[in-house]
């Protein structure tokens, strides 16, 4: 059995972790030989050796938050993979009297994956497919949906572990600095409370409180409405986050709403003698945004103060790279190209300095399409360029997806790459 060892955090570099804390993966070759990891034996290796193409693993808890572990699994599991996990299945059987009876049984099922559904808002990862191995409760070919949850083992069998899959495992095991921040965008009676992680940005709660207008001298009612609004936002924020574990708290709004919310939060902390909240005061950053909607979060994340806080994280580097690309479209357009055919042309010419690619391209239902983008990624790296794989549910990834999911910053200008593509289509 090949043992893989990895640092899960700075204090437990090579400690053995029971497999029920892992989402572990294996190659189809191991499935044929019935080689299964024994409880407590499977470990991770970081960095992964070339041999690790046979199997790897993803931590789910306690070192990696559930949502992040699910996100890694979502990017790793593809159609036509074989997934094995415990399942709860309703089974109907005949009784001795000839009647039918139903019961729910716990069993282990192997399915050939045909659909992956991930809902970050609900922290739900559902994998559907057809049962592909004999089971005394379920016939081969029957449909089933496996739910991947915290502390639930699963085994994943692939015909090939490409560089993107291995990179996903490495990132899941990376004990480095994580961008864990809370972000609140707000304006008159509306607030969006978001969790911004290394790979995902999730709207945790949307708050709407009606606030009376100041018309007709109704100032007192207006102020009471604002206080009720700030109280609701503060209560939700403290319920959703442990401020001691956050790297930063970002408050963004038009006008003075964000500053007044900050004042309210610390007035509450003083009154309630909330010492952890008072100690976290330097983490709070107030920035101007155009609105209180979630999309305005990107404006605040580009502020110098936030960049300084998150300068050493992957998330900040990706945000800065995307912003640099959009600026170059206007200032150096022949060095900033987007679109699959245009970027592929630039890679062929060896001109790509930085490749920005959405992880959604690597989740393509088409095997040939995925292989194409894996090949382009590897070619850019071979040429010495930098490749950034952006999360499609981060704000920077959403902006990139609007351009087709791929963009490139070139080391030297190239003209008419789009005309080359058009000519090929006409031919």
NUTI-588541 format. One record per residue (C-alpha): x negated, y, z negated. Coordinates in nm, 4 decimals, padded with zeros to 6 digits. Each point is the difference from the previous one (the first is absolute). Layout:
NUTI-588541
x X	y Y	z Z
...
This chain:
NUTI-588541
x 00.0000	y 00.0000	z 00.0000
x -00.1477	y 00.3347	z 00.0991
x -00.0014	y 00.2357	z -00.2975
x 00.0317	y 00.3730	z 00.0585
x -00.1019	y 00.2425	z -00.2747
x 00.0816	y 00.3698	z -00.0226
x -00.0040	y 00.2888	z -00.2419
x 00.3556	y 00.0846	z -00.0987
x -00.1111	y 00.2923	z -00.2107
x -00.3205	y 00.1436	z -00.1299
x 00.0061	y -00.2031	z -00.3217
x 00.0745	y -00.3474	z 00.1374
x -00.2271	y -00.0476	z 00.2975
x 00.0117	y -00.3793	z 00.0189
x 00.2715	y -00.1059	z -00.2436
x 00.2176	y -00.2961	z 00.0968
x 00.3616	y 00.0951	z 00.0616
x 00.2803	y -00.2567	z 00.0081
x 00.1555	y -00.0417	z 00.3416
x 00.3406	y 00.1094	z -00.1274
x -00.1415	y 00.3516	z -00.0006
x -00.0863	y -00.0229	z 00.3653
x 00.1567	y -00.0039	z 00.3388
x -00.2403	y -00.2516	z 00.1523
x -00.0587	y -00.0827	z 00.3614
x -00.1386	y -00.3017	z 00.1813
x -00.0708	y -00.1134	z 00.3537
x 00.2158	y -00.2529	z 00.1852
x -00.2996	y -00.2345	z 00.0022
x 00.0275	y -00.0231	z -00.3785
x 00.3716	y -00.0739	z 00.0307
x -00.0728	y -00.3017	z 00.2179
x -00.2514	y -00.1313	z -00.2523
x 00.2414	y 00.0662	z -00.2899
x -00.2686	y 00.1988	z -00.1789
x 00.1740	y 00.2074	z -00.2657
x -00.1681	y 00.2312	z -00.2542
x 00.0235	y -00.1281	z -00.3539
x 00.1445	y 00.2200	z -00.2739
x -00.2592	y 00.2400	z -00.1330
x -00.2566	y -00.0826	z 00.2696
x 00.0713	y 00.2379	z 00.2837
x -00.2135	y 00.3111	z -00.0133
x -00.0752	y 00.2815	z 00.2382
x -00.3213	y 00.1004	z 00.1661
x -00.0888	y 00.3631	z 00.0699
x -00.1303	y 00.0730	z 00.2491
x 00.1512	y -00.2957	z 00.1851
x -00.2536	y -00.2280	z 00.1728
x 00.0573	y -00.1192	z 00.3534
x 00.1124	y -00.3352	z -00.1409
x 00.2936	y 00.1786	z -00.1635
x 00.1828	y -00.0059	z 00.3325
x 00.1336	y -00.3270	z -00.1343
x 00.1790	y 00.1542	z -00.2965
x 00.0203	y 00.3037	z -00.2233
x 00.2320	y 00.1518	z -00.2578
x 00.1883	y 00.3078	z -00.1153
x 00.0382	y 00.0981	z -00.3664
x 00.3517	y 00.0895	z -00.1099
x -00.0298	y 00.0698	z -00.3729
x -00.1168	y 00.1367	z -00.2301
x -00.2847	y 00.1614	z 00.1935
x 00.1979	y 00.0942	z 00.3113
x 00.3436	y 00.1677	z -00.0259
x 00.2860	y -00.2119	z 00.1337
x 00.0854	y 00.2422	z 00.2802
x -00.3605	y 00.0128	z 00.1201
x -00.0308	y -00.3808	z -00.0084
x 00.3220	y -00.0325	z 00.1996
x -00.1267	y 00.2562	z 00.2498
x -00.3172	y -00.2012	z 00.0564
x 00.2030	y -00.3197	z 00.0396
x 00.2331	y 00.1784	z 00.2437
x -00.2980	y 00.0912	z 00.2167
x -00.1527	y -00.3473	z -00.0269
x 00.3007	y -00.2221	z 00.0764
x 00.0882	y -00.0176	z 00.3698
x 00.2533	y -00.1847	z 00.2171
x -00.1025	y -00.3626	z 00.0682
x -00.2034	y -00.0213	z -00.3227
x 00.0998	y -00.2799	z -00.2369
x 00.0997	y 00.1186	z -00.3469
x 00.0444	y -00.2291	z -00.3007
x 00.1610	y 00.1235	z -00.3227
x 00.2388	y -00.1012	z -00.2753
x 00.3657	y 00.0503	z 00.0818
x 00.3474	y -00.0223	z -00.1503
x 00.2316	y -00.1845	z 00.2392
x 00.3682	y -00.0862	z -00.0182
x 00.0426	y -00.3714	z 00.0696
x 00.3277	y -00.1813	z 00.0682
x 00.0300	y -00.3760	z -00.0567
x 00.2634	y -00.2724	z -00.0228
x 00.1068	y -00.1256	z -00.3401
x 00.0880	y -00.3604	z -00.0808
x 00.3676	y 00.0864	z 00.0411
x -00.0516	y 00.1224	z 00.3538
x 00.0392	y 00.3697	z -00.0778
x -00.2696	y 00.2606	z 00.0574
x -00.1891	y 00.1934	z -00.2644
x -00.2451	y 00.2880	z 00.0274
x -00.2928	y 00.0938	z -00.2162
x -00.3028	y 00.2262	z 00.0196
x -00.3351	y -00.1753	z -00.0100
x -00.3556	y 00.1254	z -00.0326
x -00.2260	y -00.1352	z 00.2712
x -00.3011	y 00.0911	z 00.2159
x 00.0656	y 00.0751	z 00.3662
x -00.2275	y 00.0559	z 00.2995
x 00.1393	y 00.2163	z 00.2773
x -00.1233	y 00.1189	z 00.3380
x 00.0324	y 00.3777	z -00.0282
x 00.2224	y 00.1800	z 00.2488
x 00.1046	y 00.3142	z -00.1909
x -00.1590	y 00.2181	z -00.2678
x 00.2063	y 00.2572	z -00.1892
x -00.1649	y 00.2396	z -00.2473
x 00.1941	y 00.2608	z -00.1969
x -00.2429	y 00.2161	z -00.2004
x 00.2840	y 00.1844	z -00.1733
x 00.1224	y -00.3260	z -00.1559
x -00.3426	y -00.1692	z -00.0192
x 00.1475	y -00.2864	z 00.1998
x -00.1873	y -00.2209	z 00.2485
x 00.2143	y -00.2566	z 00.1838
x -00.1512	y -00.2513	z 00.2446
x 00.2387	y -00.1965	z 00.2229
x -00.0602	y -00.3011	z 00.2200
x 00.0732	y -00.3667	z 00.0663
x -00.1039	y -00.2771	z -00.2385
x -00.2912	y -00.1849	z 00.1642
x -00.0893	y -00.2690	z -00.2540
x 00.2112	y -00.2835	z -00.1362
x 00.1795	y 00.0693	z -00.3253
x 00.2498	y -00.2225	z -00.1810
x 00.2387	y 00.2930	z -00.0427
x -00.0329	y 00.1868	z 00.3320
x -00.0173	y -00.1365	z 00.3527
x -00.2772	y 00.0958	z 00.2418
x 00.1231	y 00.2810	z 00.2251
x 00.2368	y 00.1522	z -00.2573
x -00.0213	y 00.3753	z -00.0513
x -00.1228	y 00.1384	z -00.3302
x -00.1154	y 00.3345	z -00.1401
x -00.2821	y 00.0047	z -00.2556
x -00.0203	y 00.2913	z -00.2439
x -00.3569	y 00.0845	z -00.1017
x 00.0035	y 00.1386	z -00.3515
x -00.2431	y 00.0671	z -00.2821
x -00.1713	y -00.3151	z -00.1379
x 00.1438	y -00.2148	z 00.2804
x -00.2612	y -00.2101	z 00.1786
x 00.0005	y -00.0231	z 00.3740
x -00.2300	y -00.1664	z 00.2502
x -00.0476	y 00.1413	z 00.3471
x -00.1316	y -00.2071	z 00.2908
x -00.1330	y 00.1712	z 00.3116
x -00.1446	y -00.1360	z 00.3214
x -00.2565	y 00.2817	z -00.0095
x -00.1251	y 00.2512	z -00.2561
x -00.0981	y 00.3090	z 00.1974
x -00.1942	y 00.3013	z -00.1266
x 00.3143	y 00.1962	z -00.0887
x 00.1311	y -00.2829	z -00.2204
x -00.3380	y -00.0237	z -00.1749
x -00.0065	y 00.3775	z -00.0467
x 00.3460	y -00.0174	z -00.1597
x -00.1322	y -00.2529	z -00.2523
x -00.3071	y 00.2118	z -00.0720
x 00.2122	y 00.3094	z -00.0630
x 00.2303	y -00.1934	z -00.2304
x -00.3008	y -00.1075	z -00.2059
x -00.1756	y 00.3365	z 00.0044
x -00.0433	y 00.1248	z -00.3568
x -00.0927	y 00.3501	z 00.1169
x 00.1665	y 00.3306	z -00.0731
x 00.3728	y -00.0011	z 00.0723
x 00.2147	y 00.2985	z 00.0941
x 00.2788	y -00.0303	z -00.2548
x 00.1881	y 00.3267	z -00.0190
x 00.3505	y 00.1174	z -00.0728
x 00.1418	y 00.2621	z 00.2341
x 00.3139	y 00.2085	z -00.0449
x 00.1298	y 00.2260	z 00.2749
x 00.2940	y 00.2199	z -00.0920
x 00.2123	y 00.3000	z 00.0809
x 00.3358	y 00.1365	z -00.1123
x 00.1704	y -00.3038	z -00.1609
x -00.1888	y -00.2675	z 00.1993
x -00.3044	y -00.1998	z -00.1098
x -00.1810	y -00.2984	z 00.1547
x -00.2190	y -00.1962	z -00.2415
x -00.2583	y -00.2106	z 00.1841
x -00.2714	y -00.2467	z -00.0913
x -00.3057	y 00.0352	z 00.2228
x -00.2279	y -00.3033	z -00.0059
x -00.3012	y -00.1076	z 00.2000
x 00.2178	y -00.1689	z 00.2618
x 00.3596	y 00.1073	z -00.0597
x 00.2033	y 00.3128	z -00.0636
x 00.3347	y -00.0808	z -00.1569
x 00.2924	y 00.2248	z -00.0870
x 00.0711	y -00.1132	z -00.3564
x 00.3001	y 00.2257	z -00.0617
x 00.1915	y 00.2799	z 00.1683
x 00.1720	y 00.2440	z -00.2348
x 00.2747	y 00.2435	z 00.0950
x 00.1509	y 00.2369	z -00.2549
x 00.2504	y 00.2723	z 00.1012
x -00.1254	y 00.3436	z -00.1047
x 00.2445	y 00.2947	z -00.0042
x -00.1064	y 00.2989	z 00.2084
x -00.0745	y 00.3415	z -00.1541
x 00.2856	y 00.1689	z 00.1826
x 00.2275	y 00.2275	z -00.2017
x -00.2441	y 00.0311	z -00.2863
x 00.0205	y -00.3728	z -00.0745
x -00.3651	y -00.0044	z -00.1124
x 00.0539	y -00.1917	z -00.3235
x 00.1725	y -00.2921	z 00.1760
x -00.2783	y -00.0036	z 00.2596
x -00.2699	y -00.0207	z -00.2682
x 00.1832	y -00.2774	z -00.1836
x 00.0315	y -00.1918	z 00.3254
x -00.3753	y 00.0314	z 00.0624
x -00.0800	y -00.1162	z -00.3526
x 00.2239	y -00.3033	z 00.0467
x -00.1765	y -00.0689	z 00.3304
x -00.3500	y 00.0221	z -00.1511
x 00.1097	y -00.2192	z -00.2921
x 00.1266	y -00.2694	z 00.2369
x -00.3239	y 00.0057	z 00.2021
x -00.2157	y -00.0106	z -00.3133
x 00.1946	y -00.2912	z -00.1478
x -00.0281	y -00.1993	z 00.3241
x -00.3714	y 00.0754	z 00.0394
x -00.0845	y -00.1156	z -00.3536
x 00.2109	y -00.3135	z 00.0440
x -00.1591	y -00.0939	z 00.3331
x -00.3684	y 00.0683	z -00.0760
x -00.2594	y -00.0519	z -00.2703
x -00.1824	y 00.3337	z 00.0176
x -00.3124	y -00.1424	z -00.1616
x -00.0488	y -00.2345	z 00.2987
x 00.0527	y 00.2638	z 00.2691
x -00.2871	y 00.1637	z 00.1825
x 00.2026	y 00.3119	z 00.0756
x 00.3534	y 00.1411	z -00.0110
x 00.0908	y 00.2139	z 00.2995
x 00.2872	y 00.2493	z -00.0165
x 00.1005	y 00.1697	z 00.3254
x 00.2763	y 00.2433	z 00.0893
x 00.0873	y 00.3228	z 00.1774
x 00.0128	y 00.2969	z -00.2369
x -00.0639	y -00.0556	z -00.3698
x 00.1937	y -00.3227	z -00.0609
x -00.3133	y -00.2157	z -00.0365
x -00.1658	y 00.2403	z -00.2445
x 00.3173	y 00.0263	z -00.2072
x 00.0314	y -00.3794	z -00.0081
x -00.3576	y -00.0233	z -00.1280
x 00.0782	y 00.2587	z -00.2682
x 00.3123	y -00.1946	z -00.0998
x -00.1897	y -00.3315	z -00.0202
x -00.2624	y 00.1391	z -00.2374
x 00.2514	y 00.1939	z -00.2062
x 00.1754	y -00.3337	z -00.0465
x -00.3346	y -00.1670	z -00.0845
x -00.0704	y 00.2626	z -00.2688
x 00.3492	y -00.0277	z -00.1466
x -00.0019	y -00.3818	z -00.0066
x -00.3687	y -00.0213	z -00.0991
x -00.0707	y -00.2252	z 00.2953
x -00.3780	y -00.0171	z -00.0323
x -00.0711	y -00.2210	z 00.3066
x 00.1923	y 00.2465	z 00.2164
x -00.1835	y 00.2976	z -00.1496
x -00.3366	y -00.1695	z 00.0640
x 00.1025	y -00.0512	z 00.3626
x 00.0482	y 00.3739	z 00.0594
x -00.3175	y 00.0367	z 00.2155
x 00.1391	y -00.2666	z 00.2380
x 00.2934	y 00.2213	z 00.1064
x -00.0442	y 00.1862	z 00.3277
x 00.2534	y 00.2536	z 00.1320
x 00.0121	y 00.0588	z 00.3770
x 00.2249	y 00.1831	z 00.2432
x 00.2123	y -00.2064	z 00.2412
x 00.2644	y 00.0986	z 00.2526
x 00.2770	y -00.2021	z -00.1700
x 00.0765	y -00.2559	z -00.2686
x 00.0497	y -00.2878	z 00.2438
x -00.2389	y -00.2973	z 00.0090
x -00.1534	y 00.0964	z 00.3349
x -00.1350	y 00.3186	z -00.1636
x -00.2290	y -00.2189	z -00.2101
x -00.2564	y -00.0051	z 00.2804
x -00.0390	y 00.3799	z -00.0246
x -00.0882	y -00.0222	z -00.3677
x -00.2388	y -00.2926	z 00.0459
x -00.2118	y 00.2112	z 00.2352
x -00.0659	y 00.2683	z -00.2607
x -00.3639	y 00.0518	z -00.1099
x 00.0852	y -00.0717	z -00.3646
x 00.1536	y -00.3376	z 00.0838
x -00.2867	y -00.0844	z 00.2364
x -00.2473	y 00.0711	z -00.2780
x 00.1867	y -00.2306	z -00.2397
x 00.0210	y -00.2828	z 00.2509
x -00.3205	y 00.0611	z 00.1953
x -00.1431	y -00.3464	z -00.0753
x 00.3052	y -00.1989	z 00.1057
x 00.0855	y -00.1649	z 00.3294
x 00.3395	y 00.1693	z 00.0011
x -00.1512	y 00.3505	z -00.0030
x -00.2500	y -00.0858	z 00.2735
x 00.2766	y -00.1300	z 00.2261
x 00.2169	y 00.3070	z -00.0600
x -00.2923	y 00.2278	z 00.0835
x -00.0861	y -00.1981	z 00.3157
x 00.3575	y 00.0209	z 00.1313
x 00.0143	y 00.3731	z -00.0688
x -00.3341	y 00.0461	z 00.1764
x 00.1343	y -00.1877	z 00.3032
x 00.3115	y 00.2173	z 00.0254
x -00.2128	y 00.3146	z -00.0197
x -00.2293	y -00.1297	z 00.2734
x 00.2964	y -00.0524	z 00.2340
x 00.0225	y 00.3808	z 00.0115
x -00.3672	y 00.0918	z -00.0269
x -00.1894	y -00.2841	z 00.1774
x 00.2660	y -00.1929	z 00.1852
x -00.2465	y -00.1982	z 00.2136
x -00.1433	y -00.1551	z -00.3194
x 00.3399	y -00.0872	z -00.1499
x 00.1986	y -00.2710	z 00.1778
x 00.2980	y -00.2109	z -00.1013
x 00.2011	y -00.2799	z 00.1586
x -00.0971	y -00.3617	z 00.0620
x -00.1310	y 00.0250	z 00.3568
x -00.1838	y 00.3265	z -00.0522
x -00.1742	y -00.1212	z -00.3149
x -00.0888	y -00.3346	z 00.1622
x -00.1658	y 00.1939	z 00.2864
x -00.2008	y 00.2064	z -00.2462
x -00.1149	y -00.3166	z -00.1796
x -00.1122	y -00.1516	z 00.3330
x -00.2151	y 00.3078	z 00.0587
x -00.1530	y -00.0284	z -00.3495
x 00.1202	y 00.3488	z -00.0918
x 00.2014	y -00.0643	z -00.3176
x -00.1474	y 00.1405	z -00.3187
x 00.3067	y -00.0521	z -00.2187
x 00.2888	y -00.2350	z 00.0784
x 00.3270	y 00.0617	z -00.1836
x 00.2332	y -00.2980	z 00.0290
x 00.3272	y -00.0772	z -00.1777
x 00.0283	y -00.3336	z -00.1764
x 00.3349	y -00.0420	z 00.1786
x -00.1942	y -00.0920	z 00.3178
x -00.1552	y -00.2963	z -00.1813
x 00.3465	y -00.1217	z -00.1029
x 00.1066	y -00.0341	z 00.3634
x 00.2272	y -00.2971	z 00.0787
x -00.2181	y -00.0579	z 00.3072
x -00.3155	y -00.1993	z -00.0726
x -00.1704	y 00.1426	z 00.3100
x 00.0831	y 00.3560	z -00.1077
x -00.1470	y -00.0555	z -00.3467
x -00.3127	y -00.1595	z 00.1494
x -00.0368	y 00.2975	z 00.2322
x -00.0095	y 00.2470	z -00.2897
x -00.2219	y -00.2239	z -00.2118
x -00.2404	y -00.0082	z 00.2950
x 00.0068	y 00.3795	z 00.0417
x -00.0617	y 00.0477	z -00.3733
x -00.2961	y -00.2390	z 00.0066
x -00.1440	y 00.1618	z 00.3150
x 00.0055	y 00.3478	z -00.1569
x -00.1744	y -00.1382	z -00.3093
x -00.2568	y -00.1758	z 00.2212
x -00.0700	y 00.3323	z 00.1730
x -00.0629	y 00.1633	z -00.3375
x 00.3294	y 00.1891	z -00.0226
x 00.2217	y 00.0337	z -00.3055
x 00.3372	y -00.1770	z -00.0121
x 00.2781	y 00.1101	z -00.2334
x 00.3020	y -00.2275	z -00.0286
x 00.2797	y 00.2205	z -00.1336
x 00.2990	y -00.1150	z -00.1994
x 00.3182	y 00.0548	z 00.1985
x 00.1887	y 00.1053	z -00.3133
x -00.2494	y 00.2666	z -00.1027
x 00.0713	y 00.3476	z 00.1340
x -00.3197	y -00.0071	z 00.2097
x 00.1029	y -00.3359	z 00.1491
x 00.3484	y 00.1295	z 00.0799
x -00.1542	y 00.2887	z 00.1942
x -00.2265	y -00.2408	z 00.1890
x 00.2913	y -00.2333	z 00.0850
x 00.1733	y 00.2970	z 00.1629
x -00.2905	y 00.0042	z 00.2476
x 00.0286	y -00.3699	z 00.0808
x -00.1960	y -00.1314	z -00.2957
x -00.3519	y 00.0646	z 00.1296
x -00.2259	y 00.3011	z 00.0521
x -00.3700	y 00.0611	z 00.0486
x -00.2444	y 00.2779	z -00.0765
x -00.2728	y -00.0188	z 00.2656
x -00.3709	y 00.0648	z -00.0390
x -00.0030	y 00.1917	z 00.3296
x 00.2745	y 00.1491	z 00.2207
x 00.1787	y -00.2151	z 00.2594
x 00.2448	y 00.1503	z 00.2460
x 00.3018	y -00.1526	z 00.1748
x 00.0210	y -00.3284	z -00.1914
x 00.3766	y 00.0230	z 00.0342
x -00.0325	y 00.0442	z 00.3775
x -00.2071	y -00.3185	z 00.0177
x 00.2853	y -00.1810	z -00.1769
x 00.2594	y 00.1451	z 00.2349
x -00.2049	y -00.1044	z 00.3053
x -00.0247	y -00.3588	z -00.1308
x 00.3770	y -00.0139	z -00.0457
x 00.0559	y 00.1237	z 00.3560
x -00.2464	y -00.2534	z 00.1403
